[in-house]
Amino acid sequence: MTASPIPGTRPSLGITALGTYAPPRRVTNADFEARIDTNAEWIESRTGIRERRFAAPDEYTSDVGVGAVRDLLARDPDALLEVDAVICATVSPDALMPSTAALIAMQVGLTGAAAFDLSTACSGFVYGLSVAQGLILAGTARRGLVVGAEALSKIVDQDDRNTAILFGDGGGAAVVGPVPQGYGFQHFVLGADGAGGSSLYLRCAAPRLPGGFEMGETVGMNGREVFKFAVRVLGDSGNEVLAKTGLSSADVDWLVPHQANIRIIEAACERVGMPLSKTVVNLGRYGNTSSATVPLALREALDDGRIRDGQQLLLVAFGGGLSWAASTMKWWGGAPSLVARAEREAVGV
């Protein structure tokens, strides 16, 4: 096991535990045929989605987030030790206040930890990883819990063919903390362009955006504009973060993209120079779960053995804002308790 970093040097930080949750209710493409002008084959051919999960009537985003944390704890009961910051990335919070992060923290035994929500839509989980890293490096937190959780079925117009067929519910939870040297996060690229806000939005207090764009009451999307933006920004941000890390696409073992649309993923792969065979795709079973797509895809690839210890990963995502996020990281397959043990052994304790 690699020894602890030399005092005064930047510690290596990464994901030390990861859990996910998807509500049990499956909604297939065929379920939309009786209600809106579409058919199952049309949906799958244009999006790659076959089914998605919907939360129960009395199940909301905090419940989904807690489900992901409980899965994390089932995999590593000690995963939350020393966690003193909780970040929830979501666009479907239970309430604007209290934060969904605080509600999750309360239910998983982290009352008293710093807790706040982060709103960058589908790029939120990768944003959250970067924020957690920053809090730890600043000395504000020892470990962070980053939750990407959504109950999008509650805020999407289920009679709108443009959006209803795309979105599902789900959650992922990751602990960010020390990992052995040479592993963990390498670089992040984050960005946003509010001028594109009218292409993907959800109204809150204001009826219109700056410039006078009138918003509807549910999620609104200009699919053509979002597609063009997504393909460009996923490729550009992925290439930018690879350059910052000193890597090329040939050095990447797995690309883990936001799961929005199979055509977007295919086009983004081409721009980054990654084959689809080295790209984690589980869109067909979950649809677009916004901030939960990256952890859901990452956990699935870990469980089936595709992603292994020491492999080079590239995470890319885009979302409302319009926002984008990318990260390079070298996966470490240990657990927080093993890091603590390595640290003790390094100093002879």
Disulfide bonds with the S-S distance in Angstrom:
none
